[in-house]
């Protein structure tokens, strides 16, 4: 049975109204601060069945839309940059890779403050604000790409604005984690993450079509096309999302995570998985246009697409086989994909190049899911007692936030690696060999710490 709820409708000043539809079960809304739920207990089966699940699902759907657009804006420069020469810009290869890389650097930096913004301002309120912030980079793109005389420094600052989209992932994941019970949290966060990652593929598919619709090249549409969708996402968040008064920032758990060596080991591994996904997604359109100009770069979205779809698969495989085993296998597959790309460059084989990068993208997606699956298992290993398990769960949550921020740095390092390789050796091979070496090191670290016979974590089947 629905419990009558006293609310103050948003935008009104006076008098509470009693309603029977449990829009906010056992809570109340304050018009001055937005819609807040004062009691939220998803671990209570009765609460969850009597409306809690429905409200959590409603918030998840709205969150996915906002995060999807955040990722799309974060990645838009990956598809804008290859078109800049046709729009009259005369930037060097190194400068073009800087434009691709800097949004990831800014996005990685913003992830930790965005995580704490949810308990500070409310998940609904911050989703509205973070969605509207996307108007800054999209409007700036539309203005700048019509002016080939724009100095590189100004273009770099405008590209940096796109980093706000990268912060959306952290706040969205933090917000949804408060809504779901522990038994369903993994599935909800997996859907949230996959929905966001698909924004990268969507923008790389849609922008090439939109900018050439009609006569000529209208690159400003790469920014203008987002504006109505950003406004829609902000409206959906305002209309359908809720704030939780019970969502509190746990700074102690975050601090505890920083004091644990496993936080930094997993963050290193996550640079190789999620960082590779973001880095290759950003660089792939430019790589295609530079190495195979005879082939349309509009197929570049395939990489981000298969990588996004593979992420939930990585989590499922990790549940069955163990996160460490799947993570190691993903690094091996990434190394093989990079070797295939080197062979393709030497033979100028587009088919092999595309296939190799698709292998890379699938492996990064699988590794994303499996590495995230390792985190709670690592912090639970060897822990006994309810209080200790609670502390371990909080430390694991802090590790997730730190690893997400550090892992995103790969989105900066990989494009810069390709830029340095091109400027110093005239090609991409040197960068790919470095990446292969790093994947080998990462797989060895994962094996030695979490899977090697005799290692402290091996018995826990992390």
MOGI-V414429 format. One record per backbone hydrogen bond with DSSP energy under -1.0 kcal/mol. NH is the residue of the N-H (numbers start at 1). CO is the residue of the C=O. E is the energy in kcal/mol with one decimal. If there is no record, write none. Layout:
nh: {NH:NH}
co: {CO:CO}
e: {E:E}
This chain:
nh: {5:7:12:17:19:23:27:30:33:34:37:44:48:49:50:52:53:55:56:57:58:59:60:61:62:63:64:65:66:67:68:69:70:71:72:73:74:75:78:79:80:81:83:84:87:88:89:96:97:98:99:100:101:102:105:106:107:108:109:110:114:115:116:120:121:122:126:127:128:129:130:131:132:133:134:135:136:138:139:140:141:142:143:144:145:147:150:155:156:157:158:159:160:161:162:163:164:165:167:171:172:173:174:175:176:177:180:184:185:188:189:190:191:192:193:194:195:196:197:198:199:200:202:203:204:205:206:207:210:211:218:221:222:223:224:225:226:230:231:232:233:234:235:236:237:238:239:240:241:243:245:247:251:254:255:256:257:258:260:263:265:266:267:268:269:270:271:272:273:275:277:278:279:280:281:282:283:284:287:288:289:290:291:292:295:300:302:303:305:306:307:308:309:310:314:315:316:317:318:319:320:321:322:326:327:328:329:330:331:332:333:334:335:336:337:338:339:340:341:342:343:344:345:346:347:349:353:354:355:356:357:358:359:360:361:362:363:364:365:366:367:368:369:370:371:372:373:374:378:379:380:381:383:389:390:391:392:393:394:395:396:397:398:399:400:401:402:403:404:405:406:407:408:409:410:411:412:413:414:416:417:418:419:420:421:422:423:424:425:426:432:433:434:435:436:437:438:439:440:441:442:443:444:445:446:447:448:449:450:451:452:455:461}
co: {19:17:9:7:5:21:24:34:30:30:243:41:44:45:46:47:48:51:52:53:54:55:56:57:58:59:60:61:62:63:64:65:66:67:68:69:70:71:75:76:76:77:80:81:83:85:84:92:93:94:95:96:97:98:101:102:103:104:105:106:110:111:112:116:117:118:122:123:124:125:126:127:128:129:131:132:133:134:135:136:137:138:139:140:141:144:147:151:152:153:154:155:156:157:159:160:161:162:163:167:168:169:170:171:172:173:176:181:181:184:185:186:187:188:189:190:191:192:193:194:196:197:198:199:200:201:202:203:206:207:211:218:219:220:220:221:223:226:227:228:229:230:231:232:233:234:235:236:237:35:37:244:249:250:251:252:253:254:257:260:261:262:263:264:265:266:267:268:269:270:273:274:275:276:277:278:279:280:283:284:285:286:287:288:292:297:299:300:301:302:303:304:305:306:310:311:312:313:314:315:316:317:318:322:323:324:325:326:327:328:329:330:331:332:333:334:335:336:337:338:339:340:341:342:343:344:349:350:351:352:353:354:355:356:357:358:359:360:361:362:363:364:365:366:367:368:369:370:374:375:376:377:380:385:386:387:388:389:390:391:392:393:394:395:396:397:398:399:400:401:402:403:404:406:407:408:409:409:410:412:413:414:415:416:417:418:419:420:421:422:428:429:430:431:432:433:434:435:436:437:438:439:440:441:442:443:444:445:446:447:447:452:458}
e: {-2.1:-1.7:-2.0:-2.3:-1.6:-2.9:-1.4:-1.4:-1.2:-1.5:-3.1:-1.8:-2.7:-2.3:-2.2:-2.0:-2.7:-2.1:-2.5:-2.6:-2.0:-2.3:-2.4:-2.4:-1.9:-2.2:-2.6:-1.7:-1.8:-2.7:-2.9:-1.9:-1.9:-2.7:-2.0:-2.6:-2.4:-1.9:-1.6:-1.1:-1.7:-2.4:-1.4:-1.6:-1.1:-1.5:-2.2:-2.3:-2.1:-1.7:-1.9:-1.3:-2.3:-2.6:-1.5:-2.3:-2.7:-2.6:-1.8:-2.0:-2.3:-1.7:-1.6:-1.2:-2.9:-2.7:-2.9:-2.0:-2.0:-2.2:-3.3:-2.0:-2.3:-2.0:-1.4:-1.8:-1.5:-1.6:-2.1:-2.1:-2.2:-1.9:-1.7:-2.7:-2.4:-2.2:-2.4:-2.1:-2.7:-1.9:-2.2:-2.5:-2.1:-1.2:-1.1:-2.0:-1.9:-1.6:-1.1:-1.6:-2.5:-2.6:-2.3:-2.4:-2.4:-1.8:-1.1:-1.6:-1.1:-2.1:-2.9:-2.1:-2.4:-2.3:-2.7:-2.6:-2.5:-1.8:-2.9:-2.0:-1.8:-1.5:-2.6:-2.2:-1.6:-1.5:-2.9:-2.2:-2.5:-2.6:-3.1:-1.6:-1.9:-1.6:-2.2:-2.4:-1.3:-2.8:-2.3:-2.0:-2.6:-2.3:-2.2:-2.9:-2.3:-2.3:-2.6:-2.8:-1.7:-2.3:-2.3:-1.1:-1.0:-1.8:-2.7:-2.8:-2.2:-1.6:-1.3:-1.2:-2.1:-2.7:-1.8:-1.9:-2.1:-2.4:-1.4:-1.0:-1.2:-2.1:-2.0:-2.6:-2.7:-3.0:-2.1:-2.2:-2.0:-2.6:-2.6:-2.7:-2.2:-2.3:-2.7:-2.5:-2.2:-2.0:-1.9:-1.2:-2.2:-2.5:-2.1:-2.2:-2.4:-1.5:-2.0:-1.5:-2.1:-2.8:-2.1:-2.0:-1.5:-3.4:-2.1:-1.8:-2.4:-2.8:-2.3:-2.1:-2.0:-2.1:-2.4:-2.2:-2.3:-2.2:-2.5:-2.5:-2.1:-2.3:-2.0:-2.0:-2.2:-2.3:-2.1:-2.0:-1.8:-2.0:-2.2:-3.0:-2.4:-2.7:-2.1:-2.2:-2.1:-2.1:-2.7:-2.6:-2.5:-2.3:-2.4:-2.6:-2.5:-2.3:-1.8:-2.4:-2.5:-1.9:-1.6:-1.4:-2.9:-2.0:-1.6:-1.3:-2.2:-2.4:-2.1:-2.1:-2.3:-2.4:-2.0:-2.4:-2.4:-1.9:-2.0:-2.3:-2.2:-1.7:-2.1:-3.3:-2.2:-1.6:-2.7:-3.0:-1.3:-1.5:-1.9:-1.7:-1.6:-2.4:-2.3:-1.7:-2.3:-2.3:-2.2:-2.6:-2.3:-2.3:-2.5:-2.1:-2.4:-1.2:-2.0:-2.5:-1.9:-2.4:-2.4:-2.2:-2.2:-2.4:-2.1:-2.3:-2.8:-2.2:-2.2:-2.5:-2.5:-2.3:-3.0:-2.4:-2.2:-1.8:-2.8:-2.5:-1.5}
